[in-house]
């Protein structure tokens, strides 16, 4: 996709006119690719979970059906 904030579909995808956008745990704040997400406080006494959302976003006037998977790599920095 021409928008640098959208994940390109994997090469095996058969859907057309769609990409995937990543969002913070509120489901509405987008995470630009290559940029850090918001800081999440972590507990040293309980299990921690980092929640993010992925949503399909059309990239063309017409969206064709099919598989639409993408891969996102995350780096977790812990101080």
Gaussian input, Z-matrix of N, CA and C with variables (Angstrom, degrees):
# hf/3-21g

backbone

0 1
 N
 C     1     B1
 C     2     B2     1     A1
 N     3     B3     2     A2     1     D1
 C     4     B4     3     A3     2     D2
 C     5     B5     4     A4     3     D3
 N     6     B6     5     A5     4     D4
 C     7     B7     6     A6     5     D5
 C     8     B8     7     A7     6     D6
 N     9     B9     8     A8     7     D7
 C    10    B10     9     A9     8     D8
 C    11    B11    10    A10     9     D9
 N    12    B12    11    A11    10    D10
 C    13    B13    12    A12    11    D11
 C    14    B14    13    A13    12    D12
 N    15    B15    14    A14    13    D13
 C    16    B16    15    A15    14    D14
 C    17    B17    16    A16    15    D15
 N    18    B18    17    A17    16    D16
 C    19    B19    18    A18    17    D17
 C    20    B20    19    A19    18    D18
 N    21    B21    20    A20    19    D19
 C    22    B22    21    A21    20    D20
 C    23    B23    22    A22    21    D21
 N    24    B24    23    A23    22    D22
 C    25    B25    24    A24    23    D23
 C    26    B26    25    A25    24    D24
 N    27    B27    26    A26    25    D25
 C    28    B28    27    A27    26    D26
 C    29    B29    28    A28    27    D27
 N    30    B30    29    A29    28    D28
 C    31    B31    30    A30    29    D29
 C    32    B32    31    A31    30    D30
 N    33    B33    32    A32    31    D31
 C    34    B34    33    A33    32    D32
 C    35    B35    34    A34    33    D33
 N    36    B36    35    A35    34    D34
 C    37    B37    36    A36    35    D35
 C    38    B38    37    A37    36    D36
 N    39    B39    38    A38    37    D37
 C    40    B40    39    A39    38    D38
 C    41    B41    40    A40    39    D39
 N    42    B42    41    A41    40    D40
 C    43    B43    42    A42    41    D41
 C    44    B44    43    A43    42    D42
 N    45    B45    44    A44    43    D43
 C    46    B46    45    A45    44    D44
 C    47    B47    46    A46    45    D45
 N    48    B48    47    A47    46    D46
 C    49    B49    48    A48    47    D47
 C    50    B50    49    A49    48    D48
 N    51    B51    50    A50    49    D49
 C    52    B52    51    A51    50    D50
 C    53    B53    52    A52    51    D51
 N    54    B54    53    A53    52    D52
 C    55    B55    54    A54    53    D53
 C    56    B56    55    A55    54    D54
 N    57    B57    56    A56    55    D55
 C    58    B58    57    A57    56    D56
 C    59    B59    58    A58    57    D57
 N    60    B60    59    A59    58    D58
 C    61    B61    60    A60    59    D59
 C    62    B62    61    A61    60    D60
 N    63    B63    62    A62    61    D61
 C    64    B64    63    A63    62    D62
 C    65    B65    64    A64    63    D63
 N    66    B66    65    A65    64    D64
 C    67    B67    66    A66    65    D65
 C    68    B68    67    A67    66    D66
 N    69    B69    68    A68    67    D67
 C    70    B70    69    A69    68    D68
 C    71    B71    70    A70    69    D69
 N    72    B72    71    A71    70    D70
 C    73    B73    72    A72    71    D71
 C    74    B74    73    A73    72    D72
 N    75    B75    74    A74    73    D73
 C    76    B76    75    A75    74    D74
 C    77    B77    76    A76    75    D75
 N    78    B78    77    A77    76    D76
 C    79    B79    78    A78    77    D77
 C    80    B80    79    A79    78    D78
 N    81    B81    80    A80    79    D79
 C    82    B82    81    A81    80    D80
 C    83    B83    82    A82    81    D81
 N    84    B84    83    A83    82    D82
 C    85    B85    84    A84    83    D83
 C    86    B86    85    A85    84    D84
 N    87    B87    86    A86    85    D85
 C    88    B88    87    A87    86    D86
 C    89    B89    88    A88    87    D87
 N    90    B90    89    A89    88    D88
 C    91    B91    90    A90    89    D89
 C    92    B92    91    A91    90    D90
 N    93    B93    92    A92    91    D91
 C    94    B94    93    A93    92    D92
 C    95    B95    94    A94    93    D93
 N    96    B96    95    A95    94    D94
 C    97    B97    96    A96    95    D95
 C    98    B98    97    A97    96    D96
 N    99    B99    98    A98    97    D97
 C   100   B100    99    A99    98    D98
 C   101   B101   100   A100    99    D99
 N   102   B102   101   A101   100   D100
 C   103   B103   102   A102   101   D101
 C   104   B104   103   A103   102   D102
 N   105   B105   104   A104   103   D103
 C   106   B106   105   A105   104   D104
 C   107   B107   106   A106   105   D105
 N   108   B108   107   A107   106   D106
 C   109   B109   108   A108   107   D107
 C   110   B110   109   A109   108   D108
 N   111   B111   110   A110   109   D109
 C   112   B112   111   A111   110   D110
 C   113   B113   112   A112   111   D111
 N   114   B114   113   A113   112   D112
 C   115   B115   114   A114   113   D113
 C   116   B116   115   A115   114   D114
 N   117   B117   116   A116   115   D115
 C   118   B118   117   A117   116   D116
 C   119   B119   118   A118   117   D117
 N   120   B120   119   A119   118   D118
 C   121   B121   120   A120   119   D119
 C   122   B122   121   A121   120   D120
 N   123   B123   122   A122   121   D121
 C   124   B124   123   A123   122   D122
 C   125   B125   124   A124   123   D123
 N   126   B126   125   A125   124   D124
 C   127   B127   126   A126   125   D125
 C   128   B128   127   A127   126   D126
 N   129   B129   128   A128   127   D127
 C   130   B130   129   A129   128   D128
 C   131   B131   130   A130   129   D129
 N   132   B132   131   A131   130   D130
 C   133   B133   132   A132   131   D131
 C   134   B134   133   A133   132   D132
 N   135   B135   134   A134   133   D133
 C   136   B136   135   A135   134   D134
 C   137   B137   136   A136   135   D135
 N   138   B138   137   A137   136   D136
 C   139   B139   138   A138   137   D137
 C   140   B140   139   A139   138   D138
 N   141   B141   140   A140   139   D139
 C   142   B142   141   A141   140   D140
 C   143   B143   142   A142   141   D141
 N   144   B144   143   A143   142   D142
 C   145   B145   144   A144   143   D143
 C   146   B146   145   A145   144   D144
 N   147   B147   146   A146   145   D145
 C   148   B148   147   A147   146   D146
 C   149   B149   148   A148   147   D147
 N   150   B150   149   A149   148   D148
 C   151   B151   150   A150   149   D149
 C   152   B152   151   A151   150   D150
 N   153   B153   152   A152   151   D151
 C   154   B154   153   A153   152   D152
 C   155   B155   154   A154   153   D153
 N   156   B156   155   A155   154   D154
 C   157   B157   156   A156   155   D155
 C   158   B158   157   A157   156   D156
 N   159   B159   158   A158   157   D157
 C   160   B160   159   A159   158   D158
 C   161   B161   160   A160   159   D159
 N   162   B162   161   A161   160   D160
 C   163   B163   162   A162   161   D161
 C   164   B164   163   A163   162   D162
 N   165   B165   164   A164   163   D163
 C   166   B166   165   A165   164   D164
 C   167   B167   166   A166   165   D165
 N   168   B168   167   A167   166   D166
 C   169   B169   168   A168   167   D167
 C   170   B170   169   A169   168   D168
 N   171   B171   170   A170   169   D169
 C   172   B172   171   A171   170   D170
 C   173   B173   172   A172   171   D171
 N   174   B174   173   A173   172   D172
 C   175   B175   174   A174   173   D173
 C   176   B176   175   A175   174   D174
 N   177   B177   176   A176   175   D175
 C   178   B178   177   A177   176   D176
 C   179   B179   178   A178   177   D177
 N   180   B180   179   A179   178   D178
 C   181   B181   180   A180   179   D179
 C   182   B182   181   A181   180   D180
 N   183   B183   182   A182   181   D181
 C   184   B184   183   A183   182   D182
 C   185   B185   184   A184   183   D183
 N   186   B186   185   A185   184   D184
 C   187   B187   186   A186   185   D185
 C   188   B188   187   A187   186   D186
 N   189   B189   188   A188   187   D187
 C   190   B190   189   A189   188   D188
 C   191   B191   190   A190   189   D189
 N   192   B192   191   A191   190   D190
 C   193   B193   192   A192   191   D191
 C   194   B194   193   A193   192   D192
 N   195   B195   194   A194   193   D193
 C   196   B196   195   A195   194   D194
 C   197   B197   196   A196   195   D195
 N   198   B198   197   A197   196   D196
 C   199   B199   198   A198   197   D197
 C   200   B200   199   A199   198   D198
 N   201   B201   200   A200   199   D199
 C   202   B202   201   A201   200   D200
 C   203   B203   202   A202   201   D201
 N   204   B204   203   A203   202   D202
 C   205   B205   204   A204   203   D203
 C   206   B206   205   A205   204   D204
 N   207   B207   206   A206   205   D205
 C   208   B208   207   A207   206   D206
 C   209   B209   208   A208   207   D207
 N   210   B210   209   A209   208   D208
 C   211   B211   210   A210   209   D209
 C   212   B212   211   A211   210   D210
 N   213   B213   212   A212   211   D211
 C   214   B214   213   A213   212   D212
 C   215   B215   214   A214   213   D213
 N   216   B216   215   A215   214   D214
 C   217   B217   216   A216   215   D215
 C   218   B218   217   A217   216   D216
 N   219   B219   218   A218   217   D217
 C   220   B220   219   A219   218   D218
 C   221   B221   220   A220   219   D219
 N   222   B222   221   A221   220   D220
 C   223   B223   222   A222   221   D221
 C   224   B224   223   A223   222   D222
 N   225   B225   224   A224   223   D223
 C   226   B226   225   A225   224   D224
 C   227   B227   226   A226   225   D225
 N   228   B228   227   A227   226   D226
 C   229   B229   228   A228   227   D227
 C   230   B230   229   A229   228   D228
 N   231   B231   230   A230   229   D229
 C   232   B232   231   A231   230   D230
 C   233   B233   232   A232   231   D231
 N   234   B234   233   A233   232   D232
 C   235   B235   234   A234   233   D233
 C   236   B236   235   A235   234   D234

   B1=1.4618
   B2=1.5208
   B3=1.2983
   B4=1.4622
   B5=1.5184
   B6=1.3259
   B7=1.4607
   B8=1.5278
   B9=1.3396
   B10=1.4530
   B11=1.5144
   B12=1.3200
   B13=1.4605
   B14=1.5206
   B15=1.3154
   B16=1.4626
   B17=1.5191
   B18=1.3306
   B19=1.4549
   B20=1.5156
   B21=1.3068
   B22=1.4563
   B23=1.5260
   B24=1.3016
   B25=1.4625
   B26=1.5217
   B27=1.3441
   B28=1.4593
   B29=1.5229
   B30=1.3249
   B31=1.4674
   B32=1.5225
   B33=1.3241
   B34=1.4667
   B35=1.5330
   B36=1.3224
   B37=1.4717
   B38=1.5227
   B39=1.3214
   B40=1.4621
   B41=1.5248
   B42=1.3197
   B43=1.4712
   B44=1.5260
   B45=1.3116
   B46=1.4631
   B47=1.5208
   B48=1.3314
   B49=1.4568
   B50=1.5112
   B51=1.3351
   B52=1.4602
   B53=1.5280
   B54=1.3287
   B55=1.4618
   B56=1.5243
   B57=1.3177
   B58=1.4661
   B59=1.5216
   B60=1.3337
   B61=1.4635
   B62=1.5239
   B63=1.3374
   B64=1.4667
   B65=1.5161
   B66=1.3447
   B67=1.4609
   B68=1.5202
   B69=1.3389
   B70=1.4586
   B71=1.5315
   B72=1.3337
   B73=1.4633
   B74=1.5204
   B75=1.3382
   B76=1.4712
   B77=1.5245
   B78=1.3263
   B79=1.4529
   B80=1.5091
   B81=1.3421
   B82=1.4633
   B83=1.5282
   B84=1.3279
   B85=1.4618
   B86=1.5190
   B87=1.3395
   B88=1.4594
   B89=1.5264
   B90=1.3232
   B91=1.4601
   B92=1.5263
   B93=1.3287
   B94=1.4674
   B95=1.5327
   B96=1.3145
   B97=1.4608
   B98=1.5195
   B99=1.3172
   B100=1.4532
   B101=1.5109
   B102=1.3337
   B103=1.4632
   B104=1.5279
   B105=1.3310
   B106=1.4699
   B107=1.5246
   B108=1.3166
   B109=1.4601
   B110=1.5172
   B111=1.3203
   B112=1.4617
   B113=1.5284
   B114=1.3128
   B115=1.4532
   B116=1.5247
   B117=1.3140
   B118=1.4616
   B119=1.5246
   B120=1.3308
   B121=1.4648
   B122=1.5286
   B123=1.3152
   B124=1.4586
   B125=1.5185
   B126=1.3099
   B127=1.4594
   B128=1.5259
   B129=1.3118
   B130=1.4662
   B131=1.5262
   B132=1.3303
   B133=1.4692
   B134=1.5221
   B135=1.3146
   B136=1.4649
   B137=1.5209
   B138=1.3160
   B139=1.4545
   B140=1.5237
   B141=1.3256
   B142=1.4617
   B143=1.5227
   B144=1.3135
   B145=1.4628
   B146=1.5216
   B147=1.3098
   B148=1.4631
   B149=1.5192
   B150=1.3157
   B151=1.4585
   B152=1.5216
   B153=1.3170
   B154=1.4641
   B155=1.5247
   B156=1.3140
   B157=1.4568
   B158=1.5169
   B159=1.3064
   B160=1.4591
   B161=1.5186
   B162=1.3354
   B163=1.4669
   B164=1.5192
   B165=1.3146
   B166=1.4576
   B167=1.5197
   B168=1.3190
   B169=1.4622
   B170=1.5220
   B171=1.3231
   B172=1.4608
   B173=1.5234
   B174=1.3189
   B175=1.4634
   B176=1.5242
   B177=1.3118
   B178=1.4638
   B179=1.5241
   B180=1.3138
   B181=1.4648
   B182=1.5242
   B183=1.3264
   B184=1.4598
   B185=1.5206
   B186=1.3228
   B187=1.4607
   B188=1.5175
   B189=1.3363
   B190=1.4582
   B191=1.5137
   B192=1.3259
   B193=1.4633
   B194=1.5174
   B195=1.3180
   B196=1.4591
   B197=1.5091
   B198=1.3152
   B199=1.4593
   B200=1.5212
   B201=1.3198
   B202=1.4724
   B203=1.5259
   B204=1.3169
   B205=1.4654
   B206=1.5204
   B207=1.3249
   B208=1.4615
   B209=1.5197
   B210=1.3134
   B211=1.4560
   B212=1.5188
   B213=1.3242
   B214=1.4682
   B215=1.5231
   B216=1.3100
   B217=1.4609
   B218=1.5189
   B219=1.3330
   B220=1.4612
   B221=1.5180
   B222=1.3044
   B223=1.4565
   B224=1.5179
   B225=1.3161
   B226=1.4626
   B227=1.5255
   B228=1.3283
   B229=1.4599
   B230=1.5136
   B231=1.3068
   B232=1.4571
   B233=1.5169
   B234=1.3288
   B235=1.4689
   B236=1.5075
   A1=111.14
   A2=116.62
   A3=120.66
   A4=112.06
   A5=118.09
   A6=122.39
   A7=108.73
   A8=117.48
   A9=121.81
   A10=114.50
   A11=117.99
   A12=121.22
   A13=112.32
   A14=117.07
   A15=121.15
   A16=110.53
   A17=115.64
   A18=120.48
   A19=109.79
   A20=116.22
   A21=122.05
   A22=108.28
   A23=116.79
   A24=120.84
   A25=110.23
   A26=115.95
   A27=121.21
   A28=109.99
   A29=116.34
   A30=121.18
   A31=112.79
   A32=118.13
   A33=120.98
   A34=112.75
   A35=117.20
   A36=120.79
   A37=110.10
   A38=115.54
   A39=120.36
   A40=112.46
   A41=117.51
   A42=120.65
   A43=108.96
   A44=116.13
   A45=121.11
   A46=109.56
   A47=115.36
   A48=120.30
   A49=114.39
   A50=116.95
   A51=120.58
   A52=109.47
   A53=115.70
   A54=123.61
   A55=106.75
   A56=116.92
   A57=120.48
   A58=109.82
   A59=115.42
   A60=122.46
   A61=108.82
   A62=116.23
   A63=121.88
   A64=110.13
   A65=115.75
   A66=121.40
   A67=111.27
   A68=114.58
   A69=121.91
   A70=109.76
   A71=115.97
   A72=121.17
   A73=114.12
   A74=118.20
   A75=119.68
   A76=111.61
   A77=117.15
   A78=121.96
   A79=115.33
   A80=118.25
   A81=119.68
   A82=113.77
   A83=118.34
   A84=121.11
   A85=108.81
   A86=116.55
   A87=119.80
   A88=110.82
   A89=115.14
   A90=122.56
   A91=106.70
   A92=117.71
   A93=119.54
   A94=110.34
   A95=116.96
   A96=120.46
   A97=109.90
   A98=116.07
   A99=121.52
   A100=114.70
   A101=116.91
   A102=121.55
   A103=109.36
   A104=117.00
   A105=118.33
   A106=112.00
   A107=114.75
   A108=119.60
   A109=107.33
   A110=116.05
   A111=118.68
   A112=109.53
   A113=116.39
   A114=122.15
   A115=109.97
   A116=116.41
   A117=121.90
   A118=109.10
   A119=118.11
   A120=118.88
   A121=109.74
   A122=116.42
   A123=121.10
   A124=110.35
   A125=115.07
   A126=121.57
   A127=109.27
   A128=116.46
   A129=120.12
   A130=111.57
   A131=116.91
   A132=120.00
   A133=114.10
   A134=117.57
   A135=120.35
   A136=109.46
   A137=115.10
   A138=120.83
   A139=109.20
   A140=116.83
   A141=121.93
   A142=110.04
   A143=116.04
   A144=121.65
   A145=108.39
   A146=115.93
   A147=121.52
   A148=106.72
   A149=116.89
   A150=121.64
   A151=110.46
   A152=115.44
   A153=122.63
   A154=107.34
   A155=115.98
   A156=121.29
   A157=109.82
   A158=115.57
   A159=122.69
   A160=107.04
   A161=115.60
   A162=119.98
   A163=109.49
   A164=114.96
   A165=119.50
   A166=109.23
   A167=115.87
   A168=120.92
   A169=108.16
   A170=116.14
   A171=119.14
   A172=109.95
   A173=114.67
   A174=121.31
   A175=111.35
   A176=115.83
   A177=121.47
   A178=108.55
   A179=115.84
   A180=120.59
   A181=111.47
   A182=116.46
   A183=121.45
   A184=109.17
   A185=116.16
   A186=121.78
   A187=107.93
   A188=115.86
   A189=120.74
   A190=111.15
   A191=116.33
   A192=120.97
   A193=111.59
   A194=114.77
   A195=120.80
   A196=111.08
   A197=115.69
   A198=120.20
   A199=109.49
   A200=115.76
   A201=120.31
   A202=109.41
   A203=115.52
   A204=121.02
   A205=109.95
   A206=115.50
   A207=121.67
   A208=108.12
   A209=115.97
   A210=121.76
   A211=109.33
   A212=115.94
   A213=121.53
   A214=107.88
   A215=116.69
   A216=121.83
   A217=108.62
   A218=116.55
   A219=122.50
   A220=109.44
   A221=115.79
   A222=122.38
   A223=107.10
   A224=117.00
   A225=121.45
   A226=107.81
   A227=115.91
   A228=121.66
   A229=108.13
   A230=115.88
   A231=120.99
   A232=108.46
   A233=116.15
   A234=120.43
   A235=109.69
   D1=153.52
   D2=-178.95
   D3=-76.04
   D4=-18.88
   D5=179.23
   D6=-83.75
   D7=118.07
   D8=-178.24
   D9=-68.91
   D10=-1.96
   D11=178.48
   D12=-99.90
   D13=8.22
   D14=-178.75
   D15=-117.01
   D16=138.66
   D17=175.39
   D18=-77.50
   D19=130.15
   D20=174.78
   D21=-71.45
   D22=142.98
   D23=178.18
   D24=-66.55
   D25=150.11
   D26=176.38
   D27=-59.83
   D28=157.72
   D29=-176.61
   D30=-63.29
   D31=-20.13
   D32=179.33
   D33=-87.47
   D34=-3.96
   D35=-178.91
   D36=-64.83
   D37=144.46
   D38=177.90
   D39=-112.36
   D40=-12.37
   D41=176.58
   D42=-70.99
   D43=154.40
   D44=177.76
   D45=-129.48
   D46=155.16
   D47=176.00
   D48=73.58
   D49=23.96
   D50=-177.88
   D51=-144.79
   D52=151.18
   D53=173.98
   D54=-141.64
   D55=-175.96
   D56=-176.79
   D57=-125.06
   D58=131.59
   D59=177.47
   D60=-107.33
   D61=146.67
   D62=179.21
   D63=-105.77
   D64=143.73
   D65=-176.25
   D66=-134.91
   D67=153.50
   D68=175.06
   D69=-65.54
   D70=178.65
   D71=-176.94
   D72=-65.60
   D73=-13.11
   D74=175.89
   D75=-81.25
   D76=-8.94
   D77=178.05
   D78=77.69
   D79=-1.37
   D80=-177.58
   D81=-127.64
   D82=-18.59
   D83=179.04
   D84=-89.22
   D85=114.36
   D86=-176.47
   D87=-73.38
   D88=152.74
   D89=175.75
   D90=-111.83
   D91=109.69
   D92=177.90
   D93=-62.92
   D94=139.44
   D95=179.59
   D96=-60.99
   D97=138.22
   D98=179.18
   D99=81.27
   D100=1.04
   D101=-179.65
   D102=-113.60
   D103=152.46
   D104=179.12
   D105=-71.53
   D106=149.68
   D107=171.73
   D108=-79.67
   D109=-179.45
   D110=177.90
   D111=-66.47
   D112=160.54
   D113=178.11
   D114=-74.78
   D115=137.06
   D116=179.18
   D117=-115.36
   D118=121.53
   D119=176.05
   D120=-68.17
   D121=139.21
   D122=-179.09
   D123=-116.14
   D124=148.67
   D125=178.49
   D126=-99.58
   D127=141.16
   D128=175.97
   D129=-91.69
   D130=-4.06
   D131=-176.20
   D132=-114.07
   D133=-10.88
   D134=179.16
   D135=-133.43
   D136=168.81
   D137=177.49
   D138=-70.30
   D139=141.08
   D140=179.65
   D141=-108.42
   D142=147.52
   D143=175.77
   D144=-134.05
   D145=133.43
   D146=174.99
   D147=-106.88
   D148=119.89
   D149=-175.55
   D150=-107.38
   D151=130.49
   D152=176.02
   D153=-135.95
   D154=162.75
   D155=178.13
   D156=-124.90
   D157=148.01
   D158=172.96
   D159=-122.50
   D160=133.86
   D161=-178.83
   D162=-132.41
   D163=142.07
   D164=173.99
   D165=-70.61
   D166=142.16
   D167=176.40
   D168=-136.46
   D169=130.73
   D170=179.94
   D171=-69.58
   D172=143.59
   D173=177.91
   D174=-119.22
   D175=3.49
   D176=-179.39
   D177=-148.69
   D178=165.10
   D179=-179.63
   D180=-64.71
   D181=-29.90
   D182=-179.96
   D183=-119.93
   D184=132.42
   D185=177.44
   D186=-108.97
   D187=127.66
   D188=178.75
   D189=-96.29
   D190=141.16
   D191=-177.26
   D192=-68.24
   D193=160.85
   D194=176.88
   D195=141.15
   D196=-175.54
   D197=178.44
   D198=-71.46
   D199=144.86
   D200=-177.02
   D201=-144.23
   D202=70.62
   D203=179.63
   D204=-104.42
   D205=150.60
   D206=176.82
   D207=-139.98
   D208=164.46
   D209=179.57
   D210=-118.10
   D211=131.89
   D212=176.60
   D213=-124.37
   D214=129.06
   D215=175.61
   D216=-99.33
   D217=136.21
   D218=179.93
   D219=-118.94
   D220=143.11
   D221=170.70
   D222=-113.94
   D223=126.58
   D224=179.49
   D225=-105.95
   D226=122.74
   D227=176.42
   D228=-104.56
   D229=126.69
   D230=-177.28
   D231=-126.27
   D232=123.66
   D233=178.78
   D234=-104.82

